[in-house]
Amino acid sequence: MPILVNDSPIKTFNFPGGECHVSLSPEVITPKTIIQGILNSANEIMALLLTVDAIRRILPSVSIELVIPYFPYARQDRVCNQGESLSVKVMTDLINGLKCDRVVIIDPHSDVTSALLDNCQVVTQADILAQSDLGKTLQKENWVLIAPDAGAEKKTFEVAKRLSQSEQYLDVFCGSKIRDTKTGKILATTFHDDVKGRKVLLVDDICDGGRTFIELAKVLQEKQVQEIALYVTHGIFSKGLQPLRPYFSHIYCYHTILSPDQQDTNFLIIFSNSYTSV
């Protein structure tokens, strides 16, 4: 269920004209109410707005904590071409208008999102991996962490800092890519460091179709690495898992929008069921 209020699902349907309708049981509302919003569509965003309104009509003095694991529209955090919108600003304005007491987001695409959100708390990649079994494996086996591009480099260094032990530091390297800003097509991918014989983990916030990671994995395979795995916080996997299988031993994510029948627990390991610090 995309929206939960104190762990209870809301009821929702759409009228024939397309308008969203929301209702919830007054009994689930408490003085401090937590809403979790999985916002994968415009309809779910509208349902969230209606949910907050319904809650305040039940208990006007309510304190609301809103948890949005994947913050929608955050990937467009700058205007690249004249005539485009700054979608992250539009979305954060909508959420700020709800006047929640706290808004928790999981590994936003950039610092722009948290800077624009009121009362924001961020759970980072480093927070998630530091609690995971994968984090322990990376330490024990001295894996290499690779940021696929400069935009992911800062976060990857933070992960390495959290996971590194007192006298053993995880190596961090960075790939690079050239992308056409109008079409989104990746024109070239490069990686210049020596990782022959090493186990490497690509680290980023989002996997959509996966082309960024596939192209980098091809380069790494040519450099004769021992193993390549992928960690992404938000697994959209819009083309499914099959295109990624030839290049990665495993994929790890905090959560995914894939349905259970699209998942493969031998290949895709999801952390959200075990992460408890939100």
C-alpha positions as CSV (number, residue, x, y, z in Angstrom):
1,M,0.0,0.0,0.0
2,P,1.6,3.3,-1.1
3,I,0.4,5.3,2.0
4,L,0.2,4.1,5.6
5,V,-1.0,6.1,8.6
6,N,0.4,4.7,11.8
7,D,1.0,1.5,9.9
8,S,-2.6,1.3,8.7
9,P,-3.4,1.5,5.0
10,I,-5.7,4.3,3.8
11,K,-8.7,3.6,1.5
12,T,-8.5,5.2,-1.9
13,F,-10.2,5.0,-5.2
14,N,-10.6,7.2,-8.3
15,F,-13.8,8.7,-9.6
16,P,-14.7,8.2,-13.3
17,G,-13.3,11.6,-14.0
18,G,-9.9,10.7,-12.5
19,E,-10.1,12.5,-9.2
20,C,-8.6,10.7,-6.2
21,H,-10.7,10.0,-3.1
22,V,-9.2,9.1,0.3
23,S,-10.7,8.0,3.5
24,L,-9.2,6.6,6.8
25,S,-10.4,5.4,10.1
26,P,-10.4,8.1,12.8
27,E,-9.3,5.4,15.4
28,V,-5.9,5.2,13.8
29,I,-5.1,8.9,14.4
30,T,-2.9,9.6,17.5
31,P,-1.5,12.9,18.8
32,K,1.7,12.0,17.1
33,T,0.8,10.4,13.8
34,I,3.3,8.9,11.3
35,I,2.6,8.8,7.6
36,Q,4.7,6.7,5.3
37,G,4.3,7.7,1.6
38,I,5.6,5.5,-1.2
39,L,5.0,8.1,-4.0
40,N,5.5,6.4,-7.3
41,S,2.9,8.3,-9.3
42,A,1.1,11.6,-9.4
43,N,-2.1,9.9,-8.1
44,E,-0.2,8.8,-4.9
45,I,1.1,12.3,-4.4
46,M,-2.4,13.6,-4.5
47,A,-3.5,10.9,-2.2
48,L,-0.9,12.0,0.3
49,L,-2.1,15.6,0.2
50,L,-5.7,14.4,0.8
51,T,-4.6,12.1,3.6
52,V,-2.9,15.0,5.5
53,D,-6.1,17.1,5.1
54,A,-8.3,14.2,6.4
55,I,-6.1,13.7,9.4
56,R,-6.2,17.3,10.4
57,R,-10.0,17.3,10.1
58,I,-10.1,14.5,12.6
59,L,-7.5,15.9,15.0
60,P,-6.5,19.6,14.3
61,S,-3.8,19.6,16.9
62,V,-2.0,16.5,15.5
63,S,1.7,16.3,15.2
64,I,2.6,14.7,11.8
65,E,5.8,12.9,10.9
66,L,6.0,12.2,7.2
67,V,8.4,9.5,5.9
68,I,9.1,9.5,2.2
69,P,11.7,6.8,1.3
70,Y,12.0,7.9,-2.4
71,F,11.5,11.6,-2.8
72,P,9.8,12.1,-6.2
73,Y,10.9,14.6,-8.8
74,A,14.3,15.1,-7.0
75,R,16.4,14.0,-9.9
76,Q,15.8,17.3,-11.7
77,D,17.6,19.5,-9.2
78,R,18.8,22.0,-11.7
79,V,17.6,23.5,-15.0
80,C,19.8,22.2,-17.8
81,N,17.9,23.6,-20.8
82,Q,15.7,26.7,-21.1
83,G,12.1,25.9,-20.9
84,E,12.4,23.1,-18.3
85,S,11.0,23.3,-14.8
86,L,12.9,22.8,-11.5
87,S,10.8,19.8,-10.5
88,V,12.5,19.3,-7.1
89,K,11.4,22.8,-6.1
90,V,7.8,22.2,-7.2
91,M,7.7,18.9,-5.2
92,T,9.3,20.4,-2.0
93,D,6.9,23.3,-2.1
94,L,4.0,20.8,-2.1
95,I,5.4,18.9,0.9
96,N,6.3,22.1,2.8
97,G,2.7,23.2,2.3
98,L,1.6,20.3,4.5
99,K,3.4,21.8,7.4
100,C,4.6,18.5,8.9
101,D,6.6,18.5,12.1
102,R,9.2,16.3,10.6
103,V,9.9,15.0,7.1
104,V,12.2,12.0,6.9
105,I,13.7,11.2,3.5
106,I,16.0,8.3,2.5
107,D,19.1,9.1,0.5
108,P,17.8,12.0,-1.6
109,H,19.4,12.5,-5.1
110,S,21.3,15.6,-3.9
111,D,21.6,18.1,-1.1
112,V,19.2,20.3,-3.0
113,T,16.2,18.3,-1.7
114,S,17.0,18.5,1.9
115,A,18.0,22.2,1.6
116,L,14.5,23.0,0.2
117,L,12.5,20.9,2.7
118,D,11.3,22.2,6.0
119,N,12.0,20.2,9.2
120,C,13.9,17.6,7.2
121,Q,15.8,14.6,8.5
122,V,17.9,12.6,6.0
123,V,18.8,8.9,6.3
124,T,22.0,8.4,4.3
125,Q,23.6,5.6,2.3
126,A,26.2,5.4,5.0
127,D,23.5,5.0,7.7
128,I,22.0,2.1,5.8
129,L,25.2,0.3,4.8
130,A,26.7,0.7,8.3
131,Q,23.7,-1.3,9.7
132,S,23.7,-4.0,7.0
133,D,25.4,-7.4,6.7
134,L,26.8,-6.1,3.4
135,G,28.7,-3.4,5.3
136,K,30.4,-6.0,7.4
137,T,31.3,-8.0,4.3
138,L,32.8,-5.0,2.7
139,Q,35.0,-4.4,5.7
140,K,36.1,-8.0,6.2
141,E,36.9,-8.7,2.5
142,N,38.3,-5.2,1.8
143,W,36.1,-4.4,-1.2
144,V,36.7,-1.4,-3.4
145,L,33.9,1.2,-3.6
146,I,33.3,2.9,-6.9
147,A,31.1,5.9,-7.5
148,P,29.8,5.8,-11.1
149,D,30.2,9.5,-11.6
150,A,31.3,12.7,-9.8
151,G,27.7,13.3,-8.5
152,A,27.9,10.1,-6.4
153,E,31.5,10.5,-5.3
154,K,30.9,12.5,-2.1
155,K,28.3,10.0,-0.8
156,T,30.6,7.1,-1.6
157,F,33.4,8.6,0.4
158,E,31.0,9.0,3.3
159,V,30.1,5.3,3.1
160,A,33.8,4.4,3.1
161,K,34.5,6.6,6.1
162,R,31.7,5.0,8.1
163,L,32.8,1.4,7.2
164,S,36.5,1.8,7.4
165,Q,38.2,0.4,10.5
166,S,40.9,2.2,12.6
167,E,43.8,0.9,10.5
168,Q,42.1,-0.3,7.4
169,Y,40.4,2.1,5.0
170,L,38.3,1.0,2.0
171,D,39.5,2.3,-1.3
172,V,37.2,4.6,-3.2
173,F,37.5,5.4,-6.9
174,C,35.3,7.3,-9.3
175,G,34.2,6.6,-12.9
176,S,33.0,9.3,-15.3
177,K,30.4,9.5,-18.0
178,I,29.4,12.0,-20.7
179,R,25.6,12.3,-21.0
180,D,23.5,14.2,-23.6
181,T,21.4,16.5,-21.3
182,K,18.6,16.8,-23.8
183,T,18.1,13.0,-24.5
184,G,19.7,11.5,-21.3
185,K,21.7,9.1,-23.5
186,I,25.2,8.2,-22.1
187,L,27.8,9.0,-24.8
188,A,30.9,7.6,-23.1
189,T,32.0,5.9,-19.8
190,T,35.6,5.9,-18.5
191,F,37.5,4.4,-15.5
192,H,41.2,4.9,-15.1
193,D,42.3,3.2,-11.8
194,D,43.8,-0.3,-11.4
195,V,41.3,-2.7,-9.7
196,K,42.6,-5.9,-11.2
197,G,41.7,-8.9,-9.1
198,R,39.6,-6.8,-6.6
199,K,36.0,-7.1,-5.5
200,V,34.2,-3.9,-6.4
201,L,30.9,-2.4,-5.3
202,L,29.3,0.3,-7.4
203,V,27.4,2.7,-5.1
204,D,24.7,5.2,-6.0
205,D,21.3,6.4,-4.9
206,I,19.0,5.3,-7.8
207,C,18.9,2.6,-10.5
208,D,16.3,3.3,-13.1
209,G,17.0,1.4,-16.3
210,G,20.6,0.7,-15.2
211,R,22.5,1.9,-18.3
212,T,25.0,3.9,-16.2
213,F,26.0,0.8,-14.2
214,I,26.0,-1.6,-17.1
215,E,28.4,0.6,-19.1
216,L,30.7,1.1,-16.2
217,A,30.6,-2.7,-15.4
218,K,31.7,-3.4,-19.0
219,V,34.8,-1.2,-18.5
220,L,35.5,-2.9,-15.1
221,Q,35.2,-6.4,-16.7
222,E,37.9,-5.4,-19.1
223,K,40.1,-4.5,-16.1
224,Q,39.7,-8.0,-14.8
225,V,38.1,-7.4,-11.5
226,Q,37.3,-10.4,-9.4
227,E,33.6,-9.6,-8.7
228,I,31.2,-6.7,-9.4
229,A,28.2,-5.9,-7.2
230,L,25.8,-3.0,-7.1
231,Y,24.3,-1.0,-4.2
232,V,21.5,1.5,-4.9
233,T,19.2,2.9,-2.3
234,H,16.2,3.2,-4.6
235,G,15.7,0.3,-7.0
236,I,13.3,1.4,-9.8
237,F,14.6,-1.2,-12.2
238,S,12.3,0.1,-15.0
239,K,13.7,-2.5,-17.4
240,G,13.6,-5.3,-14.9
241,L,16.6,-7.2,-13.5
242,Q,17.4,-9.3,-16.5
243,P,19.6,-6.6,-18.3
244,L,21.8,-6.3,-15.1
245,R,22.4,-10.0,-14.6
246,P,25.4,-10.5,-16.9
247,Y,27.3,-7.8,-15.1
248,F,26.7,-8.1,-11.4
249,S,27.0,-11.0,-8.9
250,H,24.3,-9.3,-6.7
251,I,22.3,-6.1,-6.4
252,Y,21.6,-4.6,-3.1
253,C,19.0,-1.9,-2.4
254,Y,17.1,-0.2,0.4
255,H,13.8,-0.7,-1.3
256,T,12.3,-1.4,-4.8
257,I,9.1,-0.7,-6.7
258,L,9.3,-4.1,-8.3
259,S,6.4,-6.3,-7.4
260,P,7.3,-9.5,-5.5
261,D,6.9,-11.7,-8.6
262,Q,9.5,-9.5,-10.4
263,Q,12.1,-9.9,-7.6
264,D,14.7,-12.6,-7.3
265,T,15.9,-12.9,-3.7
266,N,19.0,-14.8,-4.8
267,F,20.1,-11.9,-7.0
268,L,18.4,-8.8,-5.4
269,I,18.8,-8.2,-1.7
270,I,16.5,-5.6,-0.1
271,F,17.4,-4.0,3.2
272,S,14.2,-2.1,4.1
273,N,12.7,-4.9,6.1
274,S,15.7,-5.0,8.4
275,Y,16.6,-1.2,8.7
276,T,15.1,0.2,11.9
277,S,16.6,3.7,12.5
278,V,14.0,5.8,10.7
